[in-house]
Amino acid sequence: MTTLDEAVALGRPERGLAVVSTLRADGTIQSSLVNAGAMAHPQTGDQVLAFVTNGKVKLANLRVRPQLTATFRNGWQWASVEGRAELIGPDDASDGFDAERLRLLLRAIFVAAGGTHDDWDEYDRGMAAERRAAVLVRPGRVYSN
């Protein structure tokens, strides 16, 4: 068995890149590439997988079918994290998250995924303009090769 931290560590050399797969309404899989990292859930403190997205398809799928799988790899090693997504964003309200708290959460997720930025105000403007949402995943299953 692999842990969340071990799975995320595989993606560090690739700037936290993970393939995230969601389920479409027709039962087929939709996959995309994101930068993801592990962090404490901002409300519960539990360790979660976190990433930021504005993907209309990904968010639409997760709103209706919140189960997802994220897979990290390094060479031939891989690890997958399965869980239920919680969305927090301008179009996905969550108790206790006003615009300021969302702004800080999006920054924290970016940093957890290995990101850095020279101009945080510019980052914040881009996140707001693109209506980006935080995706927090409590791992239900973590496994690897």
C-alpha positions in Angstrom: 0.0 0.0 0.0 1.2 3.5 -0.8 0.4 6.7 1.1 -0.8 10.0 -0.2 2.6 11.6 0.5 4.4 8.8 -1.4 2.1 9.1 -4.3 2.5 12.9 -4.5 6.3 12.5 -4.1 6.4 10.7 -7.4 5.1 13.8 -9.2 7.6 16.3 -7.6 10.3 15.9 -10.3 7.5 16.7 -12.8 6.2 19.8 -10.9 3.4 17.8 -9.3 1.9 16.7 -12.6 -0.9 14.1 -12.3 -3.4 12.7 -14.7 -6.9 13.3 -13.2 -9.8 11.1 -14.5 -13.4 11.8 -14.0 -16.6 10.1 -15.2 -18.7 11.6 -17.9 -22.5 11.2 -18.0 -22.3 8.6 -20.7 -20.1 6.4 -18.5 -16.8 7.1 -20.4 -13.7 8.5 -18.8 -12.4 12.1 -19.2 -8.7 12.6 -18.3 -6.6 15.7 -18.1 -3.3 16.8 -16.7 -3.1 19.0 -13.5 -0.5 20.1 -11.0 -1.5 18.6 -7.6 -0.1 18.3 -4.1 -0.9 17.1 -0.6 -2.0 19.6 2.1 -4.2 19.9 5.2 -7.9 20.4 4.4 -8.6 24.1 5.3 -11.6 23.2 7.5 -10.8 19.7 8.9 -7.0 19.5 8.9 -7.2 16.1 7.3 -4.6 15.4 4.6 -6.1 15.8 1.1 -4.9 15.8 -2.5 -5.5 19.3 -3.9 -5.4 20.9 -7.3 -6.9 24.0 -8.9 -8.9 23.8 -12.1 -11.1 25.8 -14.4 -11.8 23.0 -16.8 -15.5 23.3 -17.6 -15.8 19.6 -18.4 -13.9 18.4 -15.4 -15.9 20.7 -13.0 -19.2 19.7 -14.6 -18.4 16.0 -14.2 -17.2 16.5 -10.6 -20.3 18.5 -9.6 -22.5 15.5 -10.6 -20.1 12.6 -10.1 -17.5 13.7 -7.6 -15.4 10.4 -7.6 -12.0 10.8 -9.3 -8.7 9.1 -9.8 -5.4 11.0 -9.9 -2.3 9.2 -11.1 1.3 10.4 -10.6 4.3 8.8 -12.4 8.1 9.0 -12.4 9.6 6.8 -15.1 7.9 3.4 -14.8 6.8 4.0 -11.2 3.2 5.2 -10.7 0.7 5.7 -7.9 -3.0 6.5 -8.0 -5.2 8.3 -5.5 -8.9 7.6 -5.6 -11.4 9.7 -3.7 -14.4 12.0 -3.7 -13.8 15.6 -4.7 -15.0 18.6 -2.8 -15.2 21.8 -4.9 -14.7 25.3 -3.5 -14.8 28.2 -5.9 -16.7 31.1 -7.2 -19.3 28.8 -8.7 -19.1 26.2 -5.9 -19.8 28.0 -2.7 -18.6 26.5 0.6 -19.5 27.6 4.1 -16.8 29.9 5.5 -15.2 30.7 2.1 -15.5 34.2 1.0 -13.5 35.7 -1.9 -10.5 36.4 0.3 -10.3 32.9 1.9 -10.7 31.3 -1.6 -7.8 33.5 -2.9 -5.6 32.3 -0.1 -6.7 28.7 -0.6 -5.9 28.8 -4.3 -2.4 30.1 -3.5 -1.8 27.4 -0.8 -2.8 24.7 -3.3 -0.5 26.1 -5.9 2.4 26.1 -3.4 1.5 22.5 -2.2 1.8 21.4 -5.9 5.3 22.8 -6.1 4.4 26.1 -7.7 6.1 29.5 -7.1 5.2 32.9 -8.4 7.0 36.2 -8.8 3.8 38.3 -8.7 1.1 36.9 -6.4 -1.2 39.8 -7.3 -1.0 38.7 -11.0 -1.6 35.1 -10.0 -4.7 36.2 -8.0 -6.1 38.2 -10.9 -5.7 35.2 -13.3 -7.4 32.8 -10.9 -10.3 35.2 -10.4 -10.7 36.0 -14.1 -10.7 32.3 -15.0 -13.1 31.5 -12.2 -10.8 28.8 -10.9 -11.9 26.3 -8.3 -10.1 24.3 -5.6 -10.5 20.6 -5.8 -9.9 18.8 -2.5 -9.9 15.0 -2.5 -9.9 12.9 0.7 -8.1 9.7 -0.4 -10.3 6.6 -0.2 -7.7 4.4 -1.8 -4.1 4.9 -2.7 -2.2 2.2 -4.6 0.9 1.8 -6.9 2.9 -0.6 -8.9 
